[in-house]
Amino acid sequence: MNKKIVVSVVAVILIVMVALLGKNYKDRKSTEDVIDEVESSFLTSTVLDITGQQLTLQDENNVIYTFLVTDSVGLEVAVGENIELEYKGELDKSKAMQTNEVVGYKILETANNKLPDVWNDKGIFSKYYENALETLNGLSLDEKIGQIILPRVPDTGAIDDLIKYKFGGYVLYTKDFENKEKTEVITMINNFQNNSKIPLLIATDEEGGTIVRASSNSKLIDTPFKSPSDVYKNGGLDAVKNDTIKKSEFLTSLGINLNLAPVVDVSTSPDNYIYQRSLGESATTTADFAKTVINASKGKNVSYTLKHFPGYGANTDTHQGESKDSRDKDTIMKNDIIPFQAGVEAGAEAVMMSHHISEAFDKDNPASLSKEVHNLLRNDLKFTGIIMTDDLDMAGITAPHKNTMIKDAILSGNDILIVTDYKTAITKIKSLLDSGEVSEDMISKLAFRVLAWKYYKGLILPNQK
């Protein structure tokens, strides 16, 4: 072949190769640009906390995230403000601490009397959000604080303190029913309701078996309610359904509208603290029990509360001291979480958090104060109802967390705080508001959620304010 022809052919090949490489380079750059654009995401959220360069946010689904913000972005925002955060990468919704790069943010303005986008989780009570917002706008700060506090009835001055602190409700214990005639109990509860601007949640623990607050009084009912395990063993799920209906009718007749039950902790060993209060059956059977109770409670005027999330397991009694669960996440998810998932899917309105430390999710904080455990309930189980603490004055939480538990209870994702020492709790909340550690907007959001629940329950009617 002629050398000139060979050189020409080689030159043409080289030109084509260079052109193709150039095109591929341009295409690659173009693809990278698209990837960069896709990787930039936005999170509509409320600022919960700012500590150094750490920014903690809660999104419209009530999932909590913490980001590290560099000096180049800055943190010129305040606790309580609603912002749109721009970030890159995927969020890990199972954790509070994120590793994403924060690109920037903008502060969102909300018109007066308009529901903030970040409050609208489109959840179980969302039909009543506009009603709840209208009622909220007519409340003082003290009234908003009161809505998120659910104390036990004090031995003296119950009406005076109800008027003073404007509680969202009262929890009744055995002492509040003891030796009373039915008319006395009804009168007591009516007096509570008549002295409250906003209708009250009147709660008790009527689990059956060892925990029977009201039915332990033979003047109120002939026989105390049996334990869930006895009911199930004697008649299966049909008996559970009938037992729930009978409980609801009994509690309603007294004026009680919230049962802090059922216990859906999975326990099959008599050696476990929670065994006598549980169904005593497998996770699958306990899930059927949870679903049956929630379904049977609908339309009966009493809300039921799944407890104690994320499951007591073999943990020791948190009434007596600190308790830790060292099981791995997979074990808990495939066992303890199943009944809660079933209850949530059946339409449970409330979940109570445990005070034990579930190390698989959070090694440092009890479930009731853990952002990670609350995120599990909100994100993985898609729960949009009310989350409440167990009593914050129990020994299992007060000893190691006494100084920070009120702040942590609010900022970890609870809507309602159950307390015995309500005076100290309310004083602490006001102190946190004064210091800027908790915002009034945060208290407003929690009170708004409680009000929406009360509308959903029919305690407040849509034409009421």
Backbone torsions as a table, in degrees:
resi	resn	phi	psi	omega
1	MET	NA	139.9	179.3
2	ASN	-59.1	134.4	-176.8
3	LYS	-59.6	-37.6	-179.6
4	LYS	-62.6	-38.7	179.5
5	ILE	-65.7	-44.3	179.2
6	VAL	-58.7	-46.5	-179.6
7	VAL	-61.4	-41.0	-179.8
8	SER	-63.8	-43.5	179.7
9	VAL	-62.6	-45.6	179.2
10	VAL	-60.6	-41.3	-179.7
11	ALA	-63.0	-42.9	179.2
12	VAL	-62.3	-43.9	179.5
13	ILE	-60.2	-43.4	-179.7
14	LEU	-63.3	-41.6	179.6
15	ILE	-62.4	-44.5	179.7
16	VAL	-62.7	-42.1	-179.5
17	MET	-63.2	-43.8	179.2
18	VAL	-63.2	-40.7	179.5
19	ALA	-63.3	-42.8	179.5
20	LEU	-65.5	-41.8	178.1
21	LEU	-62.3	-40.0	178.5
22	GLY	-64.0	-42.9	178.9
23	LYS	-63.6	-44.5	179.2
24	ASN	-61.3	-38.4	179.4
25	TYR	-63.9	-44.7	178.5
26	LYS	-63.1	-43.2	179.7
27	ASP	-62.4	-39.8	-179.2
28	ARG	-65.3	-43.3	178.3
29	LYS	-63.0	-39.9	-180.0
30	SER	-63.3	-42.3	178.9
31	THR	-63.4	-41.4	178.9
32	GLU	-62.8	-39.1	178.2
33	ASP	-61.8	-41.9	179.5
34	VAL	-64.4	-42.0	179.1
35	ILE	-60.8	-44.5	178.8
36	ASP	-58.0	-41.2	-178.3
37	GLU	-67.2	-40.2	-179.7
38	VAL	-68.4	-37.1	-175.6
39	GLU	-69.9	-15.9	178.5
40	SER	-84.2	114.6	-177.4
41	SER	-120.0	167.6	-175.0
42	PHE	-130.5	140.6	-178.0
43	LEU	-125.9	113.7	174.8
44	THR	-82.1	123.3	-168.6
45	SER	-158.0	169.0	175.6
46	THR	-111.5	137.5	178.5
47	VAL	-74.6	117.7	178.5
48	LEU	-93.5	-39.0	-172.9
49	ASP	-157.8	146.8	174.0
50	ILE	-131.1	114.2	178.6
51	THR	-127.9	107.2	-175.1
52	GLY	62.7	-121.5	178.1
53	GLN	-101.2	11.2	178.5
54	GLN	-94.9	128.7	-178.6
55	LEU	-116.2	118.7	179.7
56	THR	-105.0	128.4	-174.2
57	LEU	-127.5	157.0	172.5
58	GLN	-126.9	125.7	-175.4
59	ASP	-87.6	-175.3	-175.0
60	GLU	-68.6	-14.1	176.0
61	ASN	-99.0	11.1	178.7
62	ASN	66.8	19.5	172.8
63	VAL	-84.0	140.5	-174.0
64	ILE	-108.5	135.4	180.0
65	TYR	-131.5	147.0	171.4
66	THR	-122.3	129.7	-179.4
67	PHE	-119.1	150.0	170.5
68	LEU	-94.4	122.5	-175.9
69	VAL	-108.1	124.6	-177.5
70	THR	-76.5	164.4	179.8
71	ASP	-60.9	-31.1	-177.7
72	SER	-65.6	-26.9	177.8
73	VAL	-88.7	-44.2	179.3
74	GLY	80.8	165.1	-179.1
75	LEU	-133.6	70.0	178.9
76	GLU	-97.6	57.7	177.6
77	VAL	-131.7	163.9	-179.6
78	ALA	-118.8	152.6	174.9
79	VAL	-57.1	130.5	179.5
80	GLY	101.5	-16.5	-179.8
81	GLU	-75.3	147.3	174.1
82	ASN	-93.0	129.5	-177.6
83	ILE	-134.0	162.8	170.0
84	GLU	-112.0	111.6	-176.7
85	LEU	-92.3	131.3	174.7
86	GLU	-101.5	128.9	-177.1
87	TYR	-145.6	168.2	177.1
88	LYS	-119.2	145.9	178.7
89	GLY	95.3	174.9	-178.9
90	GLU	-89.1	140.1	175.5
91	LEU	-79.0	143.4	172.7
92	ASP	-99.4	95.1	-173.4
93	LYS	-72.9	-7.1	177.4
94	SER	-85.3	-8.6	-178.2
95	LYS	-124.7	155.2	175.3
96	ALA	-83.3	-43.1	-177.7
97	MET	-82.6	124.3	-178.4
98	GLN	-106.2	158.0	178.2
99	THR	-112.3	10.4	-176.5
100	ASN	-69.7	153.6	173.7
101	GLU	-82.3	123.9	176.3
102	VAL	-86.6	121.2	-177.6
103	VAL	-88.2	-39.7	-178.4
104	GLY	174.8	-172.9	179.2
105	TYR	-161.0	162.6	171.1
106	LYS	-137.9	144.6	-180.0
107	ILE	-80.4	132.7	-178.6
108	LEU	-96.0	134.1	177.3
109	GLU	-96.6	137.0	177.8
110	THR	-119.6	128.7	-179.8
111	ALA	-66.4	148.9	176.9
112	ASN	-57.7	141.0	178.4
113	ASN	64.7	18.2	177.0
114	LYS	-114.0	136.1	-179.0
115	LEU	-65.5	120.1	177.3
116	PRO	-60.4	138.2	-179.8
117	ASP	-55.1	-37.2	-175.2
118	VAL	-72.5	-13.0	175.7
119	TRP	-87.2	-15.7	-171.8
120	ASN	-92.8	90.3	179.3
121	ASP	-85.9	1.1	-178.5
122	LYS	54.8	37.4	-173.1
123	GLY	-89.4	-164.0	-171.7
124	ILE	-61.9	-27.9	-178.3
125	PHE	-104.1	8.5	-168.4
126	SER	-63.9	-22.1	176.8
127	LYS	-58.6	-25.1	-174.3
128	TYR	-109.5	13.7	-176.9
129	TYR	-64.5	-40.2	179.9
130	GLU	-65.9	-40.4	175.8
131	ASN	-61.5	-44.8	-178.7
132	ALA	-63.8	-39.0	179.3
133	LEU	-64.8	-41.5	179.3
134	GLU	-62.6	-42.3	177.7
135	THR	-66.5	-43.0	179.9
136	LEU	-56.5	-42.2	-176.4
137	ASN	-65.8	-13.6	177.4
138	GLY	-98.0	5.1	-177.5
139	LEU	-99.6	147.4	172.1
140	SER	-79.0	169.4	177.6
141	LEU	-61.3	-41.4	178.5
142	ASP	-60.5	-38.6	179.2
143	GLU	-69.1	-34.9	176.9
144	LYS	-66.4	-45.0	177.7
145	ILE	-59.4	-44.4	-178.7
146	GLY	-58.8	-35.5	-177.4
147	GLN	-62.6	-27.3	-176.4
148	ILE	-95.3	2.3	179.2
149	ILE	-105.3	126.1	177.1
150	LEU	-123.2	89.8	-175.9
151	PRO	-91.4	161.8	169.6
152	ARG	-75.7	152.2	-178.1
153	VAL	-65.4	125.5	179.3
154	PRO	-70.4	158.7	-178.6
155	ASP	-67.0	-31.7	178.3
156	THR	-137.7	154.0	174.4
157	GLY	70.8	27.5	-176.6
158	ALA	-61.8	-42.8	-179.5
159	ILE	-70.4	-44.7	-179.4
160	ASP	-59.3	-44.8	-178.7
161	ASP	-72.2	-32.4	175.1
162	LEU	-60.7	-44.4	179.3
163	ILE	-67.1	-40.7	-176.5
164	LYS	-70.8	-46.8	-172.6
165	TYR	-98.0	-11.1	172.4
166	LYS	57.3	49.8	-177.5
167	PHE	-59.4	156.9	173.3
168	GLY	-77.6	-14.8	179.6
169	GLY	173.3	-170.3	177.5
170	TYR	-136.8	147.8	171.2
171	VAL	-105.1	126.2	-179.7
172	LEU	-99.4	132.5	177.9
173	TYR	-109.3	-179.6	-175.9
174	THR	-54.5	-40.5	-178.1
175	LYS	-60.3	-27.5	-177.5
176	ASP	-77.0	-16.0	178.7
177	PHE	-107.1	-19.8	-169.2
178	GLU	-54.8	125.7	175.8
179	ASN	63.2	10.3	179.5
180	LYS	-89.3	142.6	169.1
181	GLU	-74.5	160.0	-178.3
182	LYS	-57.9	-41.0	-179.9
183	THR	-63.1	-32.3	178.9
184	GLU	-68.7	-41.2	178.7
185	VAL	-65.3	-44.4	179.9
186	ILE	-61.7	-43.3	179.8
187	THR	-64.1	-42.4	178.7
188	MET	-58.3	-48.0	-178.2
189	ILE	-69.3	-39.8	176.5
190	ASN	-60.7	-37.2	177.1
191	ASN	-64.3	-38.2	175.3
192	PHE	-61.1	-50.5	-177.0
193	GLN	-63.1	-40.3	-177.0
194	ASN	-69.7	-17.0	-179.9
195	ASN	-106.0	19.9	178.6
196	SER	-125.2	132.2	178.1
197	LYS	-64.6	-40.8	178.9
198	ILE	-105.7	129.3	177.8
199	PRO	-49.6	141.5	-171.2
200	LEU	-94.5	148.9	162.6
201	LEU	-78.7	122.4	176.0
202	ILE	-112.3	108.5	-170.3
203	ALA	-114.9	156.5	170.9
204	THR	-156.4	165.5	175.5
205	ASP	-100.7	96.0	176.6
206	GLU	-112.2	74.0	-177.4
207	GLU	-78.7	-38.0	-170.1
208	GLY	101.9	148.8	179.5
209	GLY	82.5	-118.6	-176.0
210	THR	-78.1	-19.7	-179.6
211	ILE	-116.9	95.5	179.9
212	VAL	-136.0	86.5	-173.9
213	ARG	-65.5	-52.0	-175.8
214	ALA	-89.0	-43.6	-174.1
215	SER	-75.6	-2.2	173.9
216	SER	-71.9	-16.2	179.4
217	ASN	-91.9	111.0	-176.8
218	SER	-68.3	-12.5	175.7
219	LYS	-76.2	-16.9	-178.4
220	LEU	-98.4	-31.1	-179.6
221	ILE	-157.3	148.7	-173.3
222	ASP	-61.2	-45.2	-173.3
223	THR	-132.9	135.5	175.9
224	PRO	-60.8	150.8	178.2
225	PHE	-66.9	139.5	-179.7
226	LYS	-75.3	161.8	178.8
227	SER	-65.4	153.2	177.6
228	PRO	-55.3	-38.1	-178.5
229	SER	-66.2	-40.4	178.5
230	ASP	-66.7	-42.5	179.0
231	VAL	-59.6	-47.3	-177.7
232	TYR	-66.0	-44.2	-177.9
233	LYS	-64.5	-31.6	-177.1
234	ASN	-86.7	-16.6	-176.6
235	GLY	-158.2	7.3	177.5
236	GLY	67.7	-157.8	-176.0
237	LEU	-69.6	-28.0	175.9
238	ASP	-62.8	-40.1	177.9
239	ALA	-67.4	-37.3	176.6
240	VAL	-61.6	-44.1	178.1
241	LYS	-59.7	-49.3	-179.0
242	ASN	-64.4	-37.3	178.4
243	ASP	-63.9	-41.0	179.4
244	THR	-65.2	-44.2	179.3
245	ILE	-62.5	-43.8	-179.8
246	LYS	-63.9	-42.0	176.9
247	LYS	-59.7	-46.5	-177.4
248	SER	-61.0	-44.1	-179.8
249	GLU	-65.1	-40.6	179.1
250	PHE	-64.0	-49.1	-178.6
251	LEU	-64.8	-40.9	178.4
252	THR	-60.9	-38.8	-178.7
253	SER	-63.6	-21.9	179.3
254	LEU	-92.5	-19.5	-175.8
255	GLY	104.2	11.7	179.4
256	ILE	-90.3	131.8	-176.1
257	ASN	-120.9	4.7	179.6
258	LEU	-143.4	121.0	175.9
259	ASN	-103.8	122.4	177.9
260	LEU	-82.7	63.9	-178.1
261	ALA	-162.4	159.9	14.0
262	PRO	-92.2	157.8	169.0
263	VAL	-77.4	116.9	179.1
264	VAL	-116.1	21.8	172.7
265	ASP	-65.7	138.7	179.7
266	VAL	-88.9	119.9	179.2
267	SER	-148.1	124.8	179.7
268	THR	-120.3	5.6	-179.9
269	SER	-114.8	125.1	177.9
270	PRO	-60.1	-16.5	179.8
271	ASP	-76.2	-16.7	-178.6
272	ASN	-76.4	142.2	179.3
273	TYR	-56.1	-43.1	-171.5
274	ILE	-83.1	-5.7	-171.8
275	TYR	-54.3	-48.7	-176.2
276	GLN	-64.4	-24.1	-179.5
277	ARG	-93.4	-11.1	-177.6
278	SER	-92.6	178.0	175.4
279	LEU	-72.0	-26.4	179.6
280	GLY	76.9	18.6	-177.1
281	GLU	-121.1	-179.0	-178.2
282	SER	-65.6	170.2	178.7
283	ALA	-61.0	-41.3	-178.6
284	THR	-64.5	-45.4	179.6
285	THR	-68.1	-38.2	177.2
286	THR	-65.1	-33.1	176.0
287	ALA	-64.5	-42.3	177.0
288	ASP	-63.0	-38.0	177.2
289	PHE	-62.6	-47.4	-179.7
290	ALA	-59.5	-46.6	-179.2
291	LYS	-63.3	-40.7	-179.6
292	THR	-64.6	-44.1	-179.7
293	VAL	-63.0	-47.2	-177.9
294	ILE	-64.5	-44.5	179.3
295	ASN	-62.7	-41.3	-178.1
296	ALA	-70.4	-23.5	-177.8
297	SER	-80.5	-19.7	-175.1
298	LYS	-64.1	132.9	179.4
299	GLY	78.7	10.5	-176.5
300	LYS	-109.6	9.8	173.6
301	ASN	74.5	0.4	178.2
302	VAL	-123.9	126.6	175.2
303	SER	-86.3	146.8	179.2
304	TYR	-114.4	152.2	-171.2
305	THR	-122.5	116.7	176.4
306	LEU	-70.9	130.8	179.2
307	LYS	-149.3	153.4	6.1
308	HIS	-118.2	108.6	-173.7
309	PHE	-67.6	138.5	5.7
310	PRO	-94.0	24.9	178.0
311	GLY	116.2	126.4	-176.3
312	TYR	-68.1	-38.3	-177.1
313	GLY	59.6	-135.0	-179.8
314	ALA	-97.7	18.0	-176.3
315	ASN	-67.0	155.3	178.1
316	THR	-78.1	169.9	-174.8
317	ASP	-69.0	116.0	-179.0
318	THR	-76.7	-5.8	171.1
319	HIS	-68.6	-26.1	-172.9
320	GLN	-99.7	-26.3	-177.7
321	GLY	175.8	-179.2	-177.8
322	GLU	-65.6	142.8	-177.9
323	SER	-136.6	136.7	-177.6
324	LYS	-125.2	139.7	177.1
325	ASP	-111.4	115.0	-175.2
326	SER	-97.3	6.7	-179.4
327	ARG	-66.9	155.4	-179.6
328	ASP	-78.8	164.3	-175.3
329	LYS	-61.2	-42.7	-176.6
330	ASP	-60.9	-41.0	179.0
331	THR	-62.4	-44.3	-178.9
332	ILE	-66.9	-43.6	-177.7
333	MET	-64.9	-36.5	-177.3
334	LYS	-86.5	-1.5	-177.3
335	ASN	-129.8	-74.1	-171.2
336	ASP	-68.0	-33.3	-174.8
337	ILE	-75.6	-25.1	-173.5
338	ILE	-56.3	-46.7	179.0
339	PRO	-65.0	-36.3	177.9
340	PHE	-65.3	-41.4	178.2
341	GLN	-60.4	-43.7	179.8
342	ALA	-63.8	-41.6	179.7
343	GLY	-66.9	-39.7	177.2
344	VAL	-63.5	-45.2	-179.8
345	GLU	-64.9	-25.9	178.1
346	ALA	-81.1	-7.9	176.5
347	GLY	105.4	27.4	177.6
348	ALA	-57.5	137.6	-177.9
349	GLU	-93.1	-23.4	-174.4
350	ALA	-144.3	148.3	174.9
351	VAL	-133.8	134.7	175.8
352	MET	-101.1	135.3	-179.6
353	MET	-87.6	146.0	175.1
354	SER	-81.8	160.7	174.8
355	HIS	-96.7	1.4	179.5
356	HIS	-80.0	155.0	178.2
357	ILE	-88.8	119.8	176.4
358	SER	-99.4	97.1	-169.5
359	GLU	-63.3	-23.2	179.3
360	ALA	-64.7	-25.6	-178.5
361	PHE	-108.5	-37.0	-176.2
362	ASP	-156.8	112.9	-175.3
363	LYS	-77.1	-17.4	-170.5
364	ASP	-105.6	-27.8	-171.0
365	ASN	-120.4	142.7	172.5
366	PRO	-63.1	157.5	-176.7
367	ALA	-53.6	-38.3	-177.9
368	SER	-64.4	-18.7	-179.2
369	LEU	-118.4	12.5	-173.2
370	SER	-102.9	121.4	175.3
371	LYS	-62.0	-39.6	-177.4
372	GLU	-63.2	-41.1	-179.2
373	VAL	-71.5	-38.4	175.2
374	HIS	-64.1	-38.8	177.4
375	ASN	-62.7	-36.8	176.9
376	LEU	-58.9	-44.8	-178.7
377	LEU	-69.7	-43.3	-178.1
378	ARG	-73.7	-44.1	-172.7
379	ASN	-88.9	-53.8	-175.7
380	ASP	-72.0	-40.8	-178.3
381	LEU	-93.8	-7.0	177.9
382	LYS	58.5	36.1	-179.5
383	PHE	-80.2	126.9	-178.5
384	THR	-116.8	5.5	-179.4
385	GLY	-83.9	-155.4	-175.5
386	ILE	-90.7	129.0	172.7
387	ILE	-104.1	130.0	178.6
388	MET	-127.9	152.5	175.4
389	THR	-78.9	159.5	161.0
390	ASP	-73.0	173.9	-176.2
391	ASP	-55.9	123.2	-177.0
392	LEU	-75.3	-1.9	177.1
393	ASP	-102.2	14.5	175.0
394	MET	-75.4	148.3	-174.2
395	ALA	-60.9	-30.3	-177.0
396	GLY	-65.4	-16.2	-178.4
397	ILE	-120.0	-32.3	-174.8
398	THR	-68.6	-37.2	-175.9
399	ALA	-60.4	-58.9	-177.0
400	PRO	-84.0	-15.1	-171.9
401	HIS	-125.1	17.6	-171.7
402	LYS	-55.7	-42.2	-173.3
403	ASN	-76.4	-22.8	-173.6
404	THR	-120.7	-1.8	-168.1
405	MET	-66.6	-32.8	-179.3
406	ILE	-68.6	-46.9	177.4
407	LYS	-60.5	-48.3	-177.6
408	ASP	-65.2	-34.9	178.8
409	ALA	-63.1	-38.6	179.9
410	ILE	-73.6	-45.1	-172.6
411	LEU	-84.4	-7.8	178.6
412	SER	-89.2	-13.5	175.0
413	GLY	126.3	6.4	176.8
414	ASN	-77.2	149.3	174.8
415	ASP	-98.6	-33.5	-177.2
416	ILE	-130.2	137.0	176.5
417	LEU	-107.5	119.3	172.8
418	ILE	-88.1	126.8	-175.6
419	VAL	-141.0	156.3	169.1
420	THR	-99.1	-49.3	178.9
421	ASP	-87.0	74.0	-175.0
422	TYR	-69.9	-28.5	179.9
423	LYS	-64.4	-44.4	177.6
424	THR	-65.8	-41.1	-179.0
425	ALA	-61.7	-45.2	-178.6
426	ILE	-69.0	-39.4	175.7
427	THR	-60.5	-40.5	179.2
428	LYS	-66.3	-41.5	178.4
429	ILE	-60.7	-43.3	179.6
430	LYS	-65.4	-35.7	176.5
431	SER	-65.6	-40.9	177.9
432	LEU	-64.9	-36.3	176.8
433	LEU	-67.2	-42.8	180.0
434	ASP	-63.5	-36.6	-178.4
435	SER	-83.0	-10.2	-178.6
436	GLY	82.4	6.7	179.3
437	GLU	-73.7	-27.2	172.8
438	VAL	-129.1	139.0	-177.4
439	SER	-95.5	154.4	174.9
440	GLU	-63.3	-33.4	177.8
441	ASP	-61.3	-34.6	178.7
442	MET	-68.2	-44.3	177.2
443	ILE	-62.2	-40.0	179.0
444	SER	-61.6	-41.6	-179.1
445	LYS	-64.0	-42.7	-179.9
446	LEU	-66.6	-43.3	177.5
447	ALA	-62.3	-38.5	177.4
448	PHE	-59.6	-41.6	-179.1
449	ARG	-67.8	-39.4	177.5
450	VAL	-65.0	-41.5	178.6
451	LEU	-63.5	-42.3	178.2
452	ALA	-60.7	-37.9	176.6
453	TRP	-63.4	-42.3	-179.2
454	LYS	-65.6	-35.4	173.6
455	TYR	-65.5	-45.4	179.7
456	TYR	-57.8	-40.4	-179.3
457	LYS	-75.3	-14.5	-177.8
458	GLY	85.9	9.8	175.6
459	LEU	-70.0	-37.8	172.8
460	ILE	-113.1	134.1	178.7
461	LEU	-92.5	149.7	-175.6
462	PRO	-54.1	-25.0	179.7
463	ASN	-90.3	2.1	175.3
464	GLN	-91.7	158.9	178.0
465	LYS	-132.4	NA	NA
